[in-house]
Amino acid sequence: MGQPCPHESARAQVAGQAHYIDDLPELKGTLYAAPILSPLAHGRLDAVDASAACALPGVRGVVLAQDIPGDPILAAFAHDEPIFARDSVQHVGQVIGLVVADSVVAARHAARKVQLSITALPAILTVQQAIEQQSWVLPPVQVRRGDAAHALQHAQHRLQGRLEAGGQEHFYLEGQIAYALPLEQNQWWIHSSTQHAGEVQHWVAHALGVDSHAVRVECRRMGGGFGGKETQAGHLAVWAALAAHKFACPVKLRLDRDDDFMITGKRHPFSYEWDVGFDDSGRIQGLELMMAAHCGFSADLSGPVADRAVFHCDNAYFLEHVAITSYRCKTHQQSHTAFRGFGGPQGVLAIETILGDIARYLGLDALDVRQRNLYGLQERNITHYHMQVEDNILHDLLPKLEQDARYRQRQAAVSAWNASHPLFKRGLALTPVKFGISFTATLFNQAGALVNVYTDGSVQINHGGAEMGQGLHTKVAQIVADELGVPLARVLVTASDTAKVPNASATAASSGTDLNGRAAQYAARSVRDNLAAFVSGLDQCGAGAVRFAGGLVISPKATRRWEEVVKEAYANRIQLWSDGFYRTPKIHYDKTTLTGRPFYYFAYGAACSEVVIDTSTGEARVLAVDILHDVGRSINPAIDIGQIEGGFVQGMGWLTTEELVWDGQGRLATHAPSTYKIPATGDVPEQLRVSFWHEANREDNVGASKAVGEPPFMLAVSVYEALRNAVAAGRVQAGTAAPTQPVTLTAPATAENILRALGRL
């Protein structure tokens, strides 16, 4: 641990030898499925006529709701989403059924030939309509502390504001895919590109009407997930399995990119309204905040996503008097789902926007206002959900980044530059992040692992986590190698497999290494303890005196090669494998009141970003970014830096270029790379400096590390705030707004939205 070891699949991936599901050899007789999609946002499904499709060469038939042998509703917690549309359609792109054919091309071509009879019904397409009609996927939630109304009434200053933040397409490089293989005696083997193999197993069993033990789900790796394969990979697995059941042969279902866009959910768009009171220094005295999550037509994960937005609308700041209302709005669009940060970014964006407006209103530097509102070390350190912030390092981390990034000097330089450049305006902002680590649903904070040591000394690990490029398998292998004292090359991590580790939680919430790494460490420790006890018997010493390091087993009396000890232990019938189990300590949470300690610890960080905008076109560029991030004691610095850089750039995309547009009929207009722009290499700032905070995790976490998958995403809020500062400078120059006026900049800050904020559209 602590070494920048290469990703365990890096060489294979570069050589094209790393297999994804579509690369697996196909069994003889494999058929291919394609989805039949609804063309309307809302309507009554009167009839499906597949005769023209079935008449095409190579087409075997269709799979519809009546072909489901088990429950026709997906086994999601809300039980509100049909596997295939039955009596009604709820969004453009909802899957009504499948066409199954001898080839992918034949199936996709035939799916377009299916005739649908649908009677159009009124559709709810905006969150405003949903609120007016009280259209919810789940009931609204309110969280209050103190007396916000009284505090607002007596505040020295008061501001109101609104904000719209768009969603985000996951754009995983490997699209959604599943390959379902029927086995003997009504057993099933499902290859699924999923972050949650256990849930896929549960969903498939539920739809087929069989026990979970009859369904095996396997995933060696994903070509990206980002939350989009946490629940929604299950849909494809269920669809493929139902087709395989009907036609009694293997079936593969892979969505093309356009269909993937149209069918699957995105990051939840959010709408906000607030009323904030504050004093002359910028310290918040009272806040009323409304957050409306655009959920789509079913609950999916909208409940916990909206909950986490509530948990993170404080970000790093103490809110003494606060009233939060969270709406979970049902609209006739794709059912939105998990995405890196899982509601946290939407919460952080709200409070950082509010603090930026407060600073602008008072004519103060925003960093000073942010620091005045930070959680305290001894007091003002209880969150609005009643968790004590015990590990706050921001009082030291922020000044360190301020100094390293030369924030004050650069802020002065930006002001001088803006004064002499009428067309282009620069902006600079430094924002922190405090992100809670653990699943808010306490039951998911558990993990299991198996460690097998073979007689040649090689080590194999299987754990419940899923590899999606983030380096989880690499870190777990490093942890086990350290525990056993063997070279990393002797350790192999195998595919996620429900037949090996049952009931595994999703690889999500940034907890993959925390949970699975610790479980694997415990399993390896059990094997090591067996070997230590064996060697202590040979050498007549205490087991605690036996050390494992550098491929050697060292006692006070002898030094032996690891392989030698393993062979001798096997000959003496010593167990050379073990399971490990870990449950996160200290956490508890009341989901009815949204109070408790939902998080084991917080990960912290800060970013300083500088941008420039062209006030005539609205175009913008990120010029420089300095990041100081808290990863605890890094298990793999190379992987962690990659996660920080990648998370930041993906967050930058959400807030700058990645715009989802639905037309007035509920059709997604941005459903391909030609119309939906993710950041490319040219968008990465020329200066992107990443440094680690020096402290270990204060909680007893594996390797004293901290989670790194999601927290860096929110560092990109510094880009959004820098853009708002540049817009403010442009408005002052043009004389269209006073320096103290709030800047309303819709996210993502596309060229059009920047022009609107400037008052030029």
N, C-alpha and C positions, 0 to 999 in steps of 0.2 A: 504494500500500500504506500501511496505517496509518490510513486514513480509514473512518469508520463508514457506508459506502455501503449503501443498502438492498439486500435480497436481490433477485437478478436477476428472480425471478418474483413478487415480492410484490404488485405492482399487478395482475398477471393473476390471481393467486390470490384476492385480495380481490374482484375483479370477476367471478369465476367463469369466467374465460377461459383458465385454465391447464389443459391437457388431460392427464388420466390415461388409462390404457388403456381403461377402460370408457366414456370420452367420445369415443374415436376413431370416425369414421364406419365402419360395418360394410359389408363387401362383400356384394353380392347373393348369396344362397344360404348365408349364414352360419348354422351350427347351434350349438346350445348343449349343453354337457355338465354332468352332475351326478354326484357320486361315489356308489358303492355301498359302504357301510361295514360293517365287522364289528361285530356286537353283543357279541362275547365277547373276553376278554383273551387267551385262548390256546385253540387248538383245531385239529382236523384238518378242513380244508375238503374236504367230500365231494362237494358238487354245488352248482351255481348254476342256478336256474330263473328265466329272465327272461321267460317266456311271458306272464304277466299284465301285466308292464310294457310289453312290446312291443305288446300289444293295445290300449293306450291311444291316443287320438287324438294325432297329431302326433309320436309316438315313432318314430324311425328305426331304432333298434337299440341294441346294447350293445357295449362294447369290453372284452375280458377278456385274460388273460395269453397265451392262444393266438393273439391277434391281433397280437402284437409281432413285427415283421419282423427286428429286430436282437437284441441281448443282452437277455434278460428281467430282468437284474439292473442296477440303476442304476450308472452309471460313477463312483461315489464311490471314494475311495482304498481303503477296506476291502473293497469289492465284496461287501457282506453284506446288501444291502437290495433285495428284489424290487420291480420297478416296480408290479406288481399282485400281491396275495397269490395264491399258486399252490396248494401242498399244505397250507399251514397259515396260520392267522391268529395275529398276535403282539401285538395290542393292540386295545382297543375303539376303533373309529374307523379302523382300517387300511383302506386303499382296496383293494377287491377288483376293481373295474372301474368303468366309466362307463356311464350311460345318455345317449344322444344324441337330441335332439328339436328341434322347430322353435322352441321357446321355452324360456326359463329355467324358467318355472313348470311346464311339462309335463315337462321333464327331471327336476326335483327331485321332483315328485310321483311320477313313474314309478320313480325310484331307490328309493323307499320300498316299492314293490310287488315288488321282486325277492326271490324266496324263496331263502334260504341254508340249506344243510344242513351243519351244523358239529357235530362231536363234541368236546365240551368236554375239555380237558386241564388238568392242574394248572398254575396260574399263579404266577409269582414277582412279588409286588406290593410287597415291602418290601426295603430295602437289607440288612436283617439276614438275610432269607432268601437274598438273593443271595450274601452273604459266606459264610454257612453252606454253601451249595451250590457255592461257587466259580464263580458264574455271572458271567462277565466279557464285555464287548464287546471289550476289549483287555486284555493281561496287566497285572497290578499293576506299579507302578514304585516304586522306593526311591531316595532321595537322602540321602546321609549326609555329614557333616563332623565331624571330631573324634571324640570318644567320648562320646556322649550318655548311655549307661548309667552310665559311671563318673562323669560330671559330676553326674548325678542322685543317685547314691549318696552323694556327698560335698557336696551342696548344703546351704547353711544352712537353707533352707526348701523345701518341696515341696508342690505342689497338683496334683490331678487334676481333670479336667472333661470334660463332654460337651456337645454343642450340635447342634441340628437347625436348618438354614436351608432355607427353602422355595424353590421355583422362582419363575418370573415369566413371565406371558404378555406377549408383545410388544405386543399391542393397537395395532398400526399402524392409523391411521384408514382407509387404503386397504387392504382385505383382499387376500389372495393372488389373483392373476389372471394369465391368459395368453390370448393370441389367436394362433392358429396359422394361417398362410396358405400353402397349397401353391402353388408357382410352377411354371413350365415346367421340363421336363427333370429332375424329381425334386429341385428346389431348394425351399428353405423360408425363409419370413420369419416370425420369431417376435417378437411384442410381449410382453415379460415384465417384470413389476414385480420387478426383481431387483437385488441389490447386486453380482452377479457374472455379467455377460453372457457372458463367455468360458466359464465353467463350464456355463451353460445351453446354449450352443452345443455343447459337448463331449457333454453328456448326451443332448441331442436327437439328434445325429448317431449316437451309440452305439446308441440305442434304435431308430432308423429304419434302421440299417445303411448309412449313407451317410458320405462324407467330411465333415470339418468345413467345408470351403470351400463346401459346398452348403447350409449353414445360416447365415442371418444373424439376429442377435438385436439388438433395438433397445429402448432404454428412455430416454425423455426425462426422466422424473422418477418417483419413488415418493411415495406419501402416507405416508411413514414406513417404516422398515425395522428399525432397532435390532438387527440381526443375524439377525432372523427370515427375511430374504430373501437371506441369504448362500448357503445351500445349498438351502433348502426351497422357494424359488421355482422351482427346477429341476424339482421333482416336477410342478408344474402345467403347466409348459411341455412336459414329456415327455408327460403325459397328454393335453393338448390336441392335440399333434402326432400322437400315435397315433390319436386319433379322426379328425383331419383326413385322415390317411393311409388309414384304413379307408373313410371315406365320401367321399373325394376332393372335399372342399370345406372352406372355412374353418370353424374351430371355436373358440368362446370358452368358457373355463371360469373362472368366478368363484365362489369359495366364499362361502357366507353365514357370518355371524359364528359361529354355533353349530358348523357343520362345521369352520370354521377352527380353533376351539378344540380340537375333538376329533381332528383329523388332524395338526396341526403340533406340533412340539416346543417346549419352553419353555427358560428359563434352567435350568441343572442344579440341582436341589436337592442339598444336601451334608449329610453326617453327619460329625461330628468326635469324636475322643477325644484327650486329651492328658495328658501327665505333664510338669510343668515344675518345674525347680529354680531358685532365685534367692537372692540375698544380702539383707542387711538394708536395702540401699538400693533394692532392687527390680530390680537388674540381673540379667538372665537368665543362668544358669550352664549349664543344659542343658535340652533340649526333645526329647521324643518326641511326634510329631504324626501321627495317622491321619486322612486325609481320604478319604471315600468319595463319589464322584460317582454320582448316580442318573442313568444314561445312557439308560434306555429300551431298546428292543428291538434297536437297531443302533448302530454306532459313530458315524455322522455325523461331527461335529467334536469328539466327546467326548475323543479323545486330546489334541489341542492345548489344549482348554479345561482339562482336568485338569492338563496340563503348566503352563499359565500360573498356575493356582492354586498349584502347587508353587513357581513362580518368585516369587509375590507373598505367600506366607505369612510372609515376613519383613517385609512392607511397608517401613517405614523403619528397621528395627532390625537390628543385628548379632547373629547367632546363631552363637556360636563352636562349640558342641557341639550338633548337631542331627541327628535321624534322622526322616525324613519317609517315610511310606508312603501311596501314592495308589492307591486301588482304583477301577476303572472298571466299575461294576456293571451287569449286564444284567438288566432287569426287563421285565415285559410291560406296558409303557406306551408312550406316544408317544416317538419318538426325539428326545431333547433336543438342543439345538443352540446356535449362537452367540447371545449376547445382550450388549449393551453392557458392556464390561469383560472378557468372554470368559474367565471363571474368575478373573480378578484380584479382583473383589469378594469372592468366596468365600474366597480366600486371605487378603485383608486382614481380613475379619471375624474369622477365627480368631485371629490374633495380637493384634488390638485387644481381643478378649474376654479373652484370657489376661492381657494387661497390666492391664486393668481389674480383674480378679480379684486379681492380685498387689498392686495398690495398695490395694484394699479389705482384703486380708488383713493388710497391714502398717500400715494406718491412715495411708497417705501420699496426697498429692494425685496423681491419675493423670497429670496433665501432667508433674509432676516425674519420675515413673517412666518415662514415655515419652521424655522428653529424655535421661535417663541411658542409655537403650538405643539411642539413635540411632547410625547409622553415623558413624564418625569422619571427620575431614578428611584426616589423614595416616596413621592406623592404624585398626584395626577397620573397614576400608572394603572388604572383599572379601565378596561375597555367597556364599551356600551353593552357588551354581552357578558359582562361580569368576570372576565378573565384578567388576572394580574399579569402585566408585562414585566417579566422578571429578568430578561436577558437583553435589555435595550442597549445597543452599542452605538446608536446614531449620534449621540452627543459627542462622541469621539470620531466617528466615521465621517460625518458631514464636514467638520472643519478640516479633516485630513484631505478629503477630495477637493474642498474649496482651495486649499493651499496648493495641492499638486497640479490642479487644473488651471491655476492662476485666475480664479473666477473674478475677483475684484478688478484686476488689471484688464482682463478681457472685457468685462462689462463696460469699463470706461472706454476701451478701444472701440467697442461696438457703437457706443453713443457717438463718439467722434466720427466714426465711419459713416453712420447714418446721417449725420449733419451735413456731410459733404457729398452724399450720393442721393440725388432726388428720385432716381428710378428704382434702384435696388435697396432693399432694407434687410439688415441682419437682426437676428435675435439670439439671445443666450439664456439658458435656464438650467438650473441644477435642482433635481428632484430626488427624494428618497423613496425607498420601498420597504415595507414591513409585511411579510407574507407568512401566513400561518401554515404549518406543515402537519398534515394528517388528513385523512378522510373525515369530513364532518359527520358522516354516518359512522358511528363508532365501531360497529360490527365489522367493517371492512379493514380495520387496522390490525390485521393478522396475516401471517404468511407461513408457508411450509417449504421445506427443501429436503432433498436426498443427496447424500454424498457417498459415492462408492469408490473404494480403493481396490484396485485389481492387483493380482499377485506380481505383476511386473513393476508395481509402484506407480502406475498411472492413475489419475484421479478423474472421475466423472461426476458432474453436478447436474441435478435437475431441480429447478425451483419454479414457483408459481408465477414469476414475472415474465413479461414479454419483451423481446428485443425489437425495437423499431428504429434502430440507428443511433439511439441515445447513449449506447455504451454500457447498458446494464449488465450484460453477460460478461463484459470485460472486467468491470468493477467486482462482480461477484467472484470471478475466477481469481482476481488479485487477493481478495479477502481470504478465500480458502487456501490459496498458496501460502499466504503469510501464516495462517493458523496451523498448517501442517509443516511449514518450513521447507517447502519444495519449490523448485523452479516453476515459473508460470507456464512454461512450455509443457509441463507434465499435467496440466489441468485443462479439462474440456467441459464446456457447458453445452447441454443438449437442448433440443426443442422443447418449448412449452407444451405440456401434454397432460390432459386431464386424467389419463390412466396412471400417471405417476404421482402427481400432487393434486389432490382433489380440492374442490371448493375454494380455489385461489381467488383472491380479490383482483380487481382490474389493475393493470399497470397504469396508474394515474395518480393525481394529487401530489406529484413530485416525490412519491414515497417508495418508488421501486427499489432503490438500493437500501433505504432505511429498513424496509420490511424483509425483502428477500435476501439481502446481503447479511442481515443479522441471523435469519433462519439458517442460511447456509453456513455461517460461522459457527452456530451452535451445533449443527450436524457434524462439521469437521472437527470441532472440539471434542465431541463424544468419541469419534474414531481415535483422535490423538490421545485422549485419556485412556482408552483401551490399550493402545500401544505403549503409553508411558507406564501403565500398571504392569504390562508384560515385561518391559525392560527392567523395571525396578525389581521384579522378582528374579530376573537373571543376575542382576548386579548387586542385589541386597542393599538397595538404597531407597529413599522415599520417591514416590512417583513425581512429586513436585520438583525434584532435583534433575529430572530428565528434560532436556531441551531439544527442540526441533528447529533447525536452521540450516540454510544452504544445502539442503538435500542430505543432511546428516542428522543422526539421532545421538545425542551426547549425554552421557551419564558421568558421574564422578569417577567411574572406573574404566569406561570404554567409550570409544567413538565408532559408530557403525554407519554404513551407508543406509539411506532410507529404504532402498529396494531390498537390502539384506534383512532389515527388521521386518518388513512387510511379509516376505517369504517365510521367515521363521515363525512369525505370528500366525500366519495361515496354517502352517504345519502343526501348530499347537492349538488350533481351533479357536482362535481369537476373532471376534467379529470385526470385519473390516469395512462395514458400511453403517450408516446411521441416518435417521431422519432428524430434522431440527424444526422447531416451531417457535415463533415469536409473536407476541402481542404487545402493542405499544402501551407503555405504562402511563399513568397519571391522567389520562383523558376521560372526560365525561361531558355529556351534552344533552340538554332537554330540548328536543326538536319542536315542542309545542310553544315554548317561550323563547327559543333561540338564545339560551343562556347556558353558561357552564364553562368548561375548559375544553373546547373542541380541538385544540392544537397542542401538540407535544412541545413545540418550540416555534420560534419565528426565524426566518431567514431575512437578512437585511442587505441593503445595497444602496447605491446612489449613482446617478449619471449626470454629467454635465455635457449638454449638447449645444452646438452653434449651427445656425441655419442662415440661409439667405433666400429671399423671395424677390421675384420680378413683379413689381406692382402693376405693370401694364398687361401681363399675361397670366399672373397667378402661379406661374411655375415656381417650384421651390427645390432646394438642394440642401442636404445635410452636409456640413463642411467638416465638422470635427466632433468626436465623442470621446469623453474620458469616463471610464467606469471603475468604481471601487466596489467590489462585491464580496459578500460574506458567504463562503462555502465551508466554514469550519476548517478542519484539517483535511485538505483535499486527498481523496483516495487516488485520483488520477488527474493531475493538473491539466494535461492536454485535452482530455475529454471535457473537463469542467470549463475550460476556456472556450472550447467549441460550443458548449451549451449556452454560455453567456453571450457569445457573439451571435449565435443563431437565434436565440430567444429575443435578443434586442432587435435584430434586423426584422424578424417576423412581427414583433410589436410595432416597429416603425412602419411596416407595410399596412397593418391594421389602421394606423392613424394617419396615413398619408396617401396611399394609392389604391388600396384594395376596396373598391366600391361595389357593393351589390345593389342592383337596380331591378325592382319589380315594376311592370307596367300596370296600367289601370285595370287589366283583366287578371292580375295575379300571376302573370308569366314572368319568370326570371329572365331578364334580357342579357345579363352578364354571365353567360354559361360556358365560356371557353377562354383560352389564353388571349384571343384576339380582343376581347372586351373586358377581361378581368386581369388586372396587372399586379402580380406579386413582385416583390423586390428582386431585381437582378443584380449581377456583379457591379454594374455601373451605378447602382443606387447606394452601395455601401460607401460610407464616408471614407475619404482618403486617409484621414487620421482616426483610427479606432483603437484606443489604448485600453487594455483591461488589466487590472491589478486585483489581487486577492487581499481581503482583510486578514490580519495575521492571527486572530484568535481561534482556538478550537471551539467546538460546540460545547456549551456549558452543561447541556444535558448528556446523559449516558447513551449516546448514539453510536452506531457502528463506526469504528475508526475515528471517532470524534468529529465526523464529517457533518455537513448539512446538505439538504436537498438543493438541487441546482436546476431542475428541469423548467419550472415555471417562473420563479421569482424574477429572473432577468427580463422576462417579457415586459414587465411593467416599468422597467427603466426607460423604455421608449416614450413614456409620458413626458419626459424631458424634451423630446423633439416637438411634441404637440405644444407644450408651453413656450418653447423658443419660437415656434411659428406664430403663436398668438402675440408674443412680444414684438416680432417683426411686423405683424399686421398693425399693431397699435402704433408703431413708429410711422408706418405708411399713412395711416389715417391722420395723424397729427400733421405730417408734412403736407398732406392734401387739404387740411383744414376741414375734414369731414367729421371729426369727432374730437372731443376734449381728451387730454391725456388720462383723465380719471375715469373715463367711461369703460364699462366692461366690454370685452371682445367676445362676440358670439361666433364661434368657428365650428361649424358642423364637422364631425369626424366621419370618414377620413378627410383630411385637409387636402383634397384634390385642388387642381388649379381653379376649377369653377367655384369651389367652396371658399378658397382664399379670396377670389375676386368678390364674392358675395360679402365676405367679412370686411373687405376693404370698402364696400359700398359701391362697387363698380358694376354689379350685375343686379 
